[in-house]
Each structure stands twice: as structure tokens, then as C-alpha cells.
Amino acid sequence: MRRVKPILCAALLLAASTARADEAPATLTLIKEGGPAAILEPASDDTPIAVPACRGLMWEILDAERGLYAPLGRAPCPASQPANVVGPEGIRTEPPPLPYYPAAVRAIALVGVRCQPERPLSVADCAEVVTVTSSPVTVQSPAP
């Protein structure tokens, strides 16, 4: 199986704007009980949203020395696949195993708005592509 470099996803992420919470087409809500998790949901029922099939919904960890977030769990992406449409029930995600504890983490999503269906997000002619980020949470230790 051939590995595909995530050039288009990286280009999308660079081109995406960061939406203000009150204007974002989606919400990324952090759930702290039972270990960290996050749910990505459309902000309204009449605005369809989608995320890339690979790395559309990810986690980042805070590098305290540099004061910057870095991606967690960067598995290679397969060939381009159609974007995942996010229904009213949302999409839930949990972080991959963390390299150290305590660790500050947050969820991040690349969200396409009003995209053509059955196409990879990079060629789905979306009306808008934005980055939505959850608030951070500090994970003290691995889940039991």
C-alpha cells in the first residue's frame, strides 16, 4: 500500500481561517468526565458541515517549553477519501495515548461548510473552511 503525503490537508489547514466561537459553523465541546473526549457538532441544523476523512478531527498537546501546541497521533493517511459529513448527533473523539503526564491537550477540527458531497474536502468546493478548537484540559494520569 502506497503512503500518500498529506500535502492537500496541510494546504487546507494553512488556508483555513480560525473561527471565533460565536461565529463558528461548529462547536467542539470538551468532556472531562471519564477521561477527556470531545464532540464536534454543527452550530445549526441548516448549515451542513464536513471534516476530512483523515486528520479532520485531531488532538494537540501543549509543548510547555515553547508555549505551542503540537499534533498527537499523526498516522499516515490513505489515498483521498470523501469527507465525513457531521450530522446533528456530532462526532466524538478521544485523544491517543499521551507521551507524558500531566499534559495539557485540546481537540482541533478542520471544518468545511456547505461542501459538495462525496468528495475529499480538499476538492469539495466548500463555501468556507475553518479551524475549530476546544478549550484545553490537563490530563493528570492515564485512564485506569
Beta strands, then each sheet from edge to edge (+ up, - down):
strand 1: 17-18
strand 2: 26-31
strand 3: 37-42
strand 4: 49-51
strand 5: 57-63
strand 6: 68-71
strand 7: 84-86
strand 8: 91-93
strand 9: 103-113
strand 10: 128-133
strand 11: 137-139
sheet 1: 1+ 10+ 9- 4+ 7-
sheet 2: 1+ 10+ 9- 5+ 6-
sheet 3: 1+ 10+ 9- 11+
sheet 4: 2+ 3- 8+
end
